[in-house]
Amino acid sequence: MHEDLKLVNTKFRSAKIGKLKIVWSRELPAAPSSVTVIKDSAHRYFLSFVVEIQPETLPQTDNSVGIDLGIKTFATFSDGTKVDAPKPLKKRINKLRKLSKSLSHKTKGSKRYEKARVRVAKFHAKLKDTRTDFLHKLSTEIIRENQTIVLEDLNVSGMVKNRKLSRAISDLGWRTFRTFLEGKAEKYGRDFRVINRWEPTSQTCSSCGFKGGKLDLQVREWECLNCGSKHDRDENAAINILVAPWAFGDKKAHRTRAAERRKGTRSKKRTWRQV
């Protein structure tokens, strides 16, 4: 590290910042070659170390899982498991409104304004930490238990343009969850796949493969008119995601499906029955 930086146990000293007490998130696997000091809007300092590590792989397993992401239920697995998100913003929205209102009444540039701004920043930082902790724990559990993980390619940037759903979607952290799974799968030698977003996973019967019409969002259970199987909407989608043949990045498959949509060859008739 640079001669102006000094690291001793739980203390860090910098010529520009001074002394900082360190709360370690984990032990360093090796001696750091460099360190980056980061200060966020809530006046918190973070130290990012560059260390050399040996590649690590997890034991092979025969388990595979398809994951369907949703708003009411964060994730539904192809084995029927459902995971709810903490939704930190939804639980504390009244406090955020109170802090934001207090900030709006302060004169910009004054000391009181800065204090109120820091309070809002700390509140957002706490929400982010709660969300990130949940996503890290869930993604690590999935990577450890499964060899192959399949996810649907969601158009998150387009979905947040919906004013009725934007806050709920942003509170879940779908994109961050996918990024965590991708990084950890590469690190531990797992197979991570993303299927095409146009695959009709909610409309296809996972038992017989019969494709029905578009389902309304309020329909959570439905019965296939071809084989009579009764499905939970999210669980059925997760099973179809696991076995979906259209892989993300398959340009030929993407062009074929796009051509079908333009020609209107896919049925628009409702062929499902709500349970």
KETORFI-394017 format. One record per residue: x, y, z of N, C-alpha, C in turn; residue in one letter. Coordinates in steps of 0.05 Angstrom, whole numbers, padded with zeros to 5 digits, always signed. Layout:
# KETORFI-394017
XYZXYZXYZA;...
***
This chain:
# KETORFI-394017
+00017-00024+00000+00000+00000+00000+00017+00025+00000M;+00005+00048-00005+00019+00073-00006+00030+00080+00021H;+00052+00095+00022+00066+00101+00047+00048+00119+00065E;+00029+00134+00053+00011+00152+00068-00011+00137+00082D;-00014+00110+00075-00035+00094+00086-00023+00073+00105L;-00037+00069+00128-00027+00050+00147-00050+00034+00159K;-00047+00007+00159-00068-00011+00169-00057-00028+00192L;-00069-00026+00215-00061-00041+00239-00086-00052+00252V;-00090-00079+00251-00113-00092+00264-00139-00079+00257N;-00151-00064+00277-00177-00052+00272-00175-00022+00268T;-00152-00012+00261-00148+00016+00256-00136+00021+00230K;-00144+00043+00217-00134+00051+00191-00128+00081+00192F;-00104+00088+00182-00097+00116+00182-00089+00125+00154R;-00100+00149+00147-00094+00161+00122-00086+00190+00127S;-00067+00200+00112-00057+00227+00115-00079+00248+00110A;-00097+00242+00092-00118+00261+00085-00142+00259+00103K;-00149+00234+00112-00173+00230+00127-00167+00229+00157I;-00145+00218+00164-00139+00214+00192-00143+00185+00201G;-00150+00180+00226-00153+00153+00236-00183+00144+00233K;-00186+00119+00226-00212+00107+00223-00212+00080+00238L;-00234+00075+00252-00237+00049+00265-00252+00030+00246K;-00240+00006+00242-00251-00012+00222-00269-00033+00235I;-00292-00037+00222-00310-00059+00229-00309-00078+00205V;-00295-00101+00208-00290-00119+00186-00315-00134+00179W;-00321-00135+00152-00343-00152+00143-00334-00181+00141S;-00308-00185+00136-00295-00211+00136-00265-00208+00136R;-00251-00229+00143-00222-00228+00145-00210-00227+00117E;-00187-00213+00114-00173-00212+00089-00160-00239+00084L;-00164-00251+00060-00151-00278+00055-00121-00276+00050P;-00111-00252+00044-00083-00248+00039-00076-00219+00044A;-00050-00213+00043-00041-00185+00047-00051-00168+00024A;-00063-00145+00030-00073-00128+00008-00050-00114-00007P;-00054-00111-00033-00035-00097-00050-00042-00068-00053S;-00068-00062-00050-00077-00034-00051-00104-00031-00037S;-00111-00007-00032-00137-00002-00018-00149+00024-00029V;-00176+00023-00032-00191+00046-00041-00209+00055-00019T;-00208+00081-00012-00225+00092+00009-00249+00105-00005V;-00273+00097+00004-00298+00107-00008-00315+00120+00014I;-00325+00144+00007-00343+00158+00026-00370+00162+00012K;-00392+00152+00025-00418+00155+00012-00432+00181+00022D;-00456+00185+00012-00471+00209+00018-00480+00211+00047S;-00479+00189+00061-00486+00188+00090-00462+00192+00108A;-00440+00200+00096-00414+00206+00110-00403+00180+00123H;-00407+00157+00110-00396+00132+00119-00371+00126+00101R;-00351+00114+00114-00327+00107+00099-00326+00077+00095Y;-00317+00069+00071-00314+00041+00065-00286+00037+00053F;-00273+00014+00060-00247+00008+00050-00249-00016+00032L;-00240-00014+00007-00241-00035-00012-00212-00044-00018S;-00206-00070-00010-00178-00080-00013-00176-00097-00038F;-00153-00096-00050-00146-00114-00072-00127-00135-00062V;-00136-00160-00063-00119-00182-00053-00118-00204-00074V;-00098-00221-00073-00096-00243-00091-00107-00268-00078E;-00126-00282-00091-00138-00306-00080-00136-00329-00100I;-00139-00353-00089-00139-00377-00106-00167-00383-00114Q;-00171-00392-00139-00198-00399-00149-00211-00421-00131P;-00236-00417-00124-00250-00436-00106-00275-00447-00120E;-00279-00473-00119-00302-00486-00131-00317-00502-00110T;-00343-00504-00113-00359-00519-00094-00362-00547-00105L;-00368-00567-00087-00373-00594-00096-00395-00596-00116P;-00392-00614-00136-00413-00617-00156-00439-00628-00144Q;-00462-00620-00155-00488-00629-00146-00506-00633-00170T;-00525-00650-00167-00544-00656-00189-00568-00637-00189D;-00570-00620-00169-00593-00602-00166-00593-00580-00187N;-00617-00574-00198-00621-00552-00216-00646-00537-00207S;-00647-00511-00211-00670-00496-00202-00677-00474-00222V;-00703-00471-00227-00713-00448-00243-00726-00428-00224G;-00721-00403-00228-00731-00382-00210-00748-00362-00224I;-00773-00359-00214-00791-00339-00224-00792-00316-00204D;-00786-00292-00213-00786-00269-00196-00812-00254-00198L;-00822-00244-00175-00847-00230-00174-00847-00208-00154G;-00869-00193-00152-00872-00171-00134-00883-00179-00107I;-00905-00194-00107-00917-00203-00082-00899-00223-00069K;-00891-00243-00084-00871-00263-00074-00845-00258-00090T;-00823-00252-00076-00799-00245-00089-00789-00266-00109F;-00787-00291-00099-00777-00313-00116-00793-00338-00111A;-00801-00352-00132-00813-00378-00131-00795-00398-00145T;-00787-00419-00132-00769-00439-00143-00785-00461-00157F;-00772-00475-00175-00786-00496-00190-00793-00520-00172S;-00782-00522-00148-00790-00543-00129-00813-00535-00112D;-00824-00511-00116-00847-00502-00101-00841-00483-00078G;-00815-00479-00072-00807-00461-00050-00813-00432-00058T;-00823-00417-00039-00829-00389-00043-00814-00372-00023K;-00802-00350-00032-00786-00333-00014-00798-00304-00016V;-00804-00293+00007-00814-00265+00008-00791-00246+00013D;-00792-00223+00001-00771-00202+00005-00778-00185+00029A;-00757-00173+00042-00762-00156+00065-00777-00131+00059P;-00775-00121+00034-00788-00096+00025-00784-00073+00045K;-00759-00065+00049-00753-00045+00070-00766-00018+00066P;-00768-00009+00041-00780+00017+00035-00810+00017+00041L;-00824-00005+00034-00853-00007+00039-00859-00005+00068K;-00842-00017+00085-00847-00017+00114-00841+00010+00127K;-00824+00026+00114-00815+00051+00127-00822+00076+00110R;-00841+00073+00092-00847+00095+00073-00857+00120+00088I;-00871+00117+00110-00880+00140+00125-00857+00156+00138N;-00837+00142+00147-00814+00155+00158-00799+00171+00136K;-00796+00159+00113-00783+00172+00090-00798+00198+00083L;-00824+00197+00083-00840+00221+00076-00835+00243+00097R;-00833+00235+00122-00829+00254+00144-00801+00267+00141K;-00781+00251+00135-00754+00262+00132-00752+00280+00108L;-00764+00272+00086-00764+00287+00061-00778+00314+00065S;-00800+00313+00079-00815+00338+00084-00798+00357+00101K;-00785+00346+00121-00767+00363+00138-00745+00375+00122S;-00734+00360+00103-00712+00370+00087-00722+00393+00068L;-00746+00390+00058-00757+00410+00039-00762+00437+00053S;-00765+00437+00079-00770+00462+00094-00745+00477+00102H;-00721+00464+00097-00696+00477+00104-00685+00494+00080K;-00670+00514+00087-00657+00531+00067-00633+00517+00056T;-00632+00513+00030-00610+00499+00017-00584+00514+00022K;-00563+00499+00030-00537+00510+00036-00533+00516+00065G;-00554+00515+00082-00551+00521+00110-00542+00496+00125S;-00534+00499+00150-00525+00477+00167-00548+00458+00173K;-00572+00469+00178-00595+00452+00183-00603+00436+00159R;-00599+00448+00135-00605+00433+00111-00586+00409+00108Y;-00561+00413+00114-00541+00392+00112-00547+00370+00132E;-00555+00377+00156-00562+00356+00176-00586+00340+00167K;-00606+00354+00156-00630+00340+00147-00623+00322+00123A;-00605+00332+00105-00597+00316+00082-00583+00291+00090R;-00566+00293+00110-00551+00269+00120-00570+00249+00132V;-00591+00259+00146-00610+00240+00158-00625+00225+00136R;-00632+00238+00114-00645+00225+00092-00626+00205+00079V;-00601+00213+00076-00581+00195+00064-00576+00170+00081A;-00575+00173+00107-00571+00151+00125-00595+00132+00124K;-00619+00144+00121-00643+00127+00119-00642+00110+00094F;-00635+00122+00071-00633+00107+00046-00611+00086+00048H;-00589+00093+00061-00567+00074+00064-00575+00049+00080A;-00592+00054+00101-00602+00031+00117-00620+00013+00100K;-00637+00026+00083-00654+00010+00066-00638-00007+00047L;-00617+00005+00035-00600-00009+00016-00585-00032+00030K;-00576-00028+00054-00561-00048+00069-00580-00072+00075D;-00605-00066+00083-00624-00088+00089-00630-00104+00064T;-00634-00090+00041-00640-00104+00016-00616-00120+00007R;-00592-00109+00008-00568-00122-00002-00561-00147+00015T;-00565-00144+00042-00560-00167+00059-00578-00191+00052D;-00604-00185+00047-00623-00206+00040-00615-00219+00013F;-00608-00203-00007-00601-00213-00033-00575-00229-00032L;-00556-00221-00016-00531-00236-00014-00536-00263-00001H;-00551-00264+00020-00556-00289+00034-00572-00309+00016K;-00592-00298+00002-00608-00316-00015-00592-00326-00039L;-00577-00309-00052-00561-00317-00075-00540-00337-00067S;-00527-00333-00044-00507-00352-00034-00519-00380-00029T;-00543-00380-00017-00556-00405-00011-00563-00420-00037E;-00573-00405-00057-00580-00418-00082-00556-00429-00096I;-00534-00414-00096-00509-00423-00109-00498-00448-00096I;-00499-00449-00070-00488-00472-00055-00504-00498-00059R;-00530-00495-00063-00548-00518-00064-00553-00528-00093E;-00547-00513-00113-00554-00520-00141-00530-00518-00159N;-00529-00536-00179-00508-00536-00199-00516-00517-00222Q;-00541-00518-00229-00551-00501-00251-00573-00483-00241T;-00571-00458-00247-00591-00438-00239-00601-00424-00264I;-00628-00424-00268-00640-00412-00292-00658-00389-00283V;-00654-00366-00296-00670-00342-00289-00682-00331-00314L;-00703-00316-00312-00716-00303-00335-00704-00275-00339E;-00700-00268-00364-00689-00242-00371-00711-00221-00369D;-00713-00207-00347-00734-00187-00343-00726-00159-00353L;-00744-00145-00365-00739-00118-00375-00744-00098-00352N;-00726-00098-00332-00731-00082-00308-00732-00052-00314V;-00714-00043-00332-00714-00014-00338-00740-00005-00351S;-00753-00023-00366-00779-00017-00378-00801-00019-00358G;-00800-00038-00340-00821-00043-00320-00823-00020-00300M;-00800-00008-00293-00801+00013-00273-00813+00039-00284V;-00818+00040-00310-00832+00063-00322-00861+00063-00315K;-00871+00040-00306-00899+00039-00297-00901+00052-00270N;-00916+00074-00268-00917+00090-00244-00929+00074-00220R;-00947+00055-00226-00960+00040-00205-00942+00018-00193K;-00922+00010-00209-00905-00012-00200-00876-00004-00195L;-00868+00020-00203-00840+00027-00202-00828+00026-00174S;-00843+00036-00154-00832+00036-00127-00829+00008-00116R;-00849-00009-00121-00848-00037-00112-00825-00052-00125A;-00821-00048-00151-00800-00063-00165-00772-00053-00156I;-00769-00027-00152-00743-00016-00143-00737-00026-00114S;-00758-00030-00098-00754-00039-00071-00745-00068-00069D;-00748-00084-00091-00741-00112-00091-00712-00118-00098L;-00702-00103-00118-00674-00107-00126-00670-00131-00144G;-00687-00134-00164-00684-00156-00183-00658-00157-00197W;-00649-00134-00208-00625-00132-00223-00601-00139-00206R;-00600-00129-00181-00578-00135-00163-00577-00164-00157T;-00600-00177-00154-00602-00206-00148-00589-00222-00172F;-00596-00214-00196-00584-00227-00219-00554-00224-00220R;-00545-00199-00215-00516-00194-00215-00502-00211-00194T;-00513-00214-00170-00501-00230-00149-00500-00259-00158F;-00521-00270-00170-00521-00297-00179-00500-00302-00201L;-00498-00283-00220-00479-00286-00241-00450-00286-00231E;-00444-00268-00213-00417-00266-00202-00409-00290-00185G;-00428-00299-00168-00422-00322-00151-00421-00348-00166K;-00437-00351-00187-00437-00375-00204-00410-00377-00218A;-00399-00355-00228-00373-00355-00241-00351-00361-00221E;-00354-00350-00197-00333-00354-00177-00331-00383-00167K;-00355-00396-00163-00355-00422-00151-00360-00445-00171Y;-00359-00439-00197-00361-00460-00217-00388-00471-00222G;-00409-00454-00219-00436-00462-00224-00445-00453-00252R;-00467-00465-00262-00477-00458-00289-00501-00440-00286D;-00498-00415-00294-00519-00395-00292-00530-00389-00320F;-00556-00391-00323-00568-00386-00349-00592-00367-00347R;-00596-00352-00368-00619-00333-00369-00634-00339-00395V;-00661-00344-00392-00677-00350-00415-00688-00324-00428I;-00698-00327-00452-00709-00304-00466-00733-00293-00452N;-00736-00267-00451-00758-00254-00437-00785-00259-00450R;-00785-00267-00475-00810-00271-00490-00821-00299-00487W;-00807-00316-00472-00817-00343-00468-00842-00342-00451E;-00865-00354-00461-00890-00353-00446-00891-00372-00422P;-00875-00367-00403-00873-00386-00380-00898-00387-00363T;-00913-00365-00361-00938-00365-00345-00961-00376-00360S;-00959-00377-00387-00982-00386-00404-00980-00415-00412Q;-00958-00428-00407-00953-00455-00416-00957-00475-00393T;-00972-00496-00398-00976-00517-00378-00951-00533-00375C;-00940-00534-00351-00915-00549-00346-00918-00579-00346S;-00943-00589-00347-00948-00617-00348-00949-00628-00376S;-00964-00614-00394-00967-00624-00421-00956-00606-00443C;-00948-00582-00436-00936-00564-00455-00956-00548-00471G;-00982-00550-00464-01003-00536-00479-01001-00506-00473F;-01001-00490-00495-00999-00461-00492-01026-00448-00493K;-01033-00435-00471-01058-00420-00470-01055-00391-00477G;-01074-00375-00471-01072-00346-00477-01060-00331-00453G;-01060-00305-00456-01049-00287-00435-01066-00288-00410K;-01053-00290-00387-01066-00290-00362-01067-00262-00349L;-01090-00255-00338-01091-00230-00323-01074-00232-00298D;-01064-00209-00289-01046-00209-00266-01060-00219-00240L;-01086-00215-00238-01100-00224-00214-01105-00254-00213Q;-01100-00268-00235-01104-00297-00236-01079-00310-00225V;-01081-00322-00202-01058-00334-00189-01058-00365-00192R;-01081-00377-00197-01083-00405-00202-01100-00410-00226E;-01093-00430-00242-01109-00436-00266-01108-00466-00272W;-01127-00474-00289-01129-00502-00297-01125-00505-00327E;-01109-00524-00335-01103-00529-00363-01128-00543-00376C;-01138-00532-00398-01161-00544-00411-01153-00568-00428L;-01127-00573-00431-01119-00596-00447-01116-00621-00430N;-01102-00618-00407-01097-00642-00390-01111-00641-00363C;-01122-00617-00356-01137-00615-00331-01119-00610-00307G;-01093-00605-00311-01075-00600-00288-01081-00573-00276S;-01080-00571-00250-01083-00546-00236-01056-00535-00228K;-01052-00509-00233-01026-00497-00230-01027-00473-00212H;-01007-00470-00196-01001-00444-00183-00985-00428-00204D;-00994-00404-00210-00983-00388-00232-00952-00386-00230R;-00942-00378-00207-00913-00373-00203-00897-00399-00204D;-00907-00420-00191-00893-00445-00191-00892-00458-00219E;-00914-00455-00233-00915-00465-00261-00894-00451-00278N;-00892-00424-00275-00873-00408-00290-00844-00416-00283A;-00839-00422-00258-00812-00429-00249-00804-00456-00262A;-00823-00475-00264-00817-00501-00276-00811-00497-00306I;-00826-00480-00319-00822-00475-00348-00796-00460-00352N;-00788-00443-00334-00762-00429-00336-00739-00449-00335I;-00742-00469-00317-00720-00489-00314-00716-00505-00340L;-00738-00511-00354-00736-00529-00378-00738-00513-00404V;-00738-00486-00403-00742-00470-00427-00719-00475-00447A;-00726-00480-00472-00705-00485-00492-00692-00460-00503P;-00704-00437-00499-00694-00412-00511-00675-00399-00492W;-00649-00401-00497-00629-00389-00479-00624-00360-00487A;-00619-00343-00467-00612-00315-00472-00586-00314-00488F;-00587-00298-00509-00563-00295-00525-00563-00313-00550G;-00584-00331-00552-00587-00347-00576-00600-00330-00597D;-00585-00319-00615-00595-00299-00634-00614-00312-00654K;-00609-00338-00662-00626-00351-00681-00654-00356-00669K;-00654-00365-00644-00680-00370-00630-00695-00344-00626A;-00680-00323-00620-00692-00297-00615-00705-00286-00641H;-00691-00289-00664-00702-00280-00689-00727-00296-00697R;-00726-00322-00692-00749-00339-00699-00774-00331-00683T;-00770-00327-00657-00792-00319-00640-00803-00291-00647R;-00785-00273-00654-00793-00246-00662-00809-00247-00688A;-00801-00265-00707-00815-00267-00732-00843-00278-00728A;-00846-00297-00709-00872-00308-00702-00891-00286-00691E;-00879-00268-00674-00895-00247-00662-00905-00227-00684R;-00887-00221-00703-00894-00202-00724-00916-00214-00742R;-00915-00240-00748-00935-00252-00766-00961-00258-00751K;-00960-00256-00725-00984-00261-00709-00992-00291-00708G;-00971-00309-00710-00977-00337-00710-00984-00348-00683T;-00977-00333-00662-00983-00343-00635-01012-00336-00627R;-01025-00355-00616-01054-00353-00609-01058-00331-00588S;-01079-00315-00592-01086-00295-00573-01112-00302-00558K;-01123-00325-00565-01148-00333-00552-01143-00344-00524K;-01160-00336-00505-01157-00346-00478-01165-00375-00477R;-01146-00392-00468-01152-00421-00467-01145-00431-00439T;-01151-00415-00419-01146-00423-00391-01172-00419-00376W;-01174-00432-00353-01197-00430-00336-01187-00424-00308R;-01196-00402-00295-01188-00396-00268-01200-00416-00248Q;-01184-00424-00229-01193-00443-00209-01209-00429-00188V;
***
